[in-house]
Every structure is written in structure tokens, then in C-alpha cells.
């Protein structure tokens, strides 16, 4: 994906299974690595899991709704969950500020 083009913000709500199988649990490390990679690329901008582990909320920067579907389909755990995609009008994010370095 060309990150230089205008991107839209999308919110994806994921409904996770209530019964966690061994197969599902075994995919957690691959899922985490994939999400980390997409975050490093700037595709996923946030990833949150509800305390009861029933839902994920993911914000994704993409040009189209179809690109977001493709991102979601690339997840190792995709066969275990359903998801809804909504395009956002805007997304405010708190900035990350590095502490000033002292050269003393």
C-alpha cells in the first residue's frame, strides 16, 4: 500500500468467539506479530481488546473499504471472528511526544 496517498480512517469492530479452542489460542503469537507489522507500516493505528475478550476495536488507515476488508482477511485468526467496518468522519489521536534530551 502506498502510504503517501490520501488515506481514510476506518473503525473495525470484531466479535471474537465465546469458546476459545486450542487452534484459536495457538494462533495468538502469529496474530500479534501480524498486527505489530501492520502497526509498524502505519496501516493499523490502534488495536484494543475488551476486558472480557469478546470484542476488538481496530482503526485502520486505507484508501477504500475493500482495502480494509483485505487487511482483515490477512489476519491469521480471521476464520474465528466476524467484523463490521465503518468509515470514520474523523479520528482524533493523542500525539506521542518524545521527552526532550538534555545534552549536559
N, C-alpha and C positions, 0 to 999 in steps of 0.2 A: 504494500500500500504506500502510495506517495504521501508522506506526511505534510508536504508543502502546500497541497491543495486545500481549499476551504473544507473544513470538517463540520459536521453537525454532531450534536450531543444526543445520545440515546440512553435511556434507563431500561435495563432489562431486569424483570422480576422473575426469579427462578423458584419453582416449587420443587423441593427435594423430597425423596421418598421417605415414608414414615418408617419402613423396615430397612435397616441398613444391612445389606448382605455382605458376605466375605468379599465377593467380587467388587462391590462398590468401595469398601474400605481399602482394598488393595490398590485401587486407582488413585487414592488421595495424594501420594507423592508425585505422580505424573501430572495430576490436575494442578497442584501447587506450582510445579516447575513451569507448566504451560502458562498459567496466569502470570507468574513472575516475568516470563519472557514477554508476554503481551503488554505488561505494565512498563517494562523497560523500553519497549518500542513506542510507548505513548498511545497505544490503541485502547487498552483498559486504563481508565483514570481513577476508578475506585472499585473496591470489591469488599462487600460487607456481608457477614453471616449473622442471622438472627440468633439470639441466645439459645432458643430451643432447637436450633439447627434445622428448621423446616423451610427456611427461605434464604436466598441470596439476593442481593441487590448489586448490580454491576453497572457502572457508567462506562460507555464506550464512545470514542470519537471515530466517526466513519462518515463517508460521503453519502451512503444510501442505506436504507432499511435492509436491503439484500446483503450488503457487506456485513452488517451486524449479525444477520442470520448465519452467514458463513463463519464468522468468528465463533458464534455459539456452537455451531456444528463441529468445530475443530476441537472442542473440549473432550478430553478422554472420558468424562463421565456423562456425556450427552444422552446416552440411551437410558439413563436413570432419572432424568428430570424433564419437566415441561417448563416452558418460558414464554413470557409476553414481552414484546418490545414496544416502547413508546418513545417517540421523538420528543425532545425537550425544547421549550421555547428558549430557555437559558439555563445555565448551570453555574452557580457561584461556588468558588472553591477558595478555601483559606490558602494563602500563599505560604510557601515554605521559605523561611528566611534563615540563611546561614549566620551563625554568630560572627561578629567582626573579629578578625585576628589581630592580636597585638604583636608588633614586631620588636618588643622590648627584650 
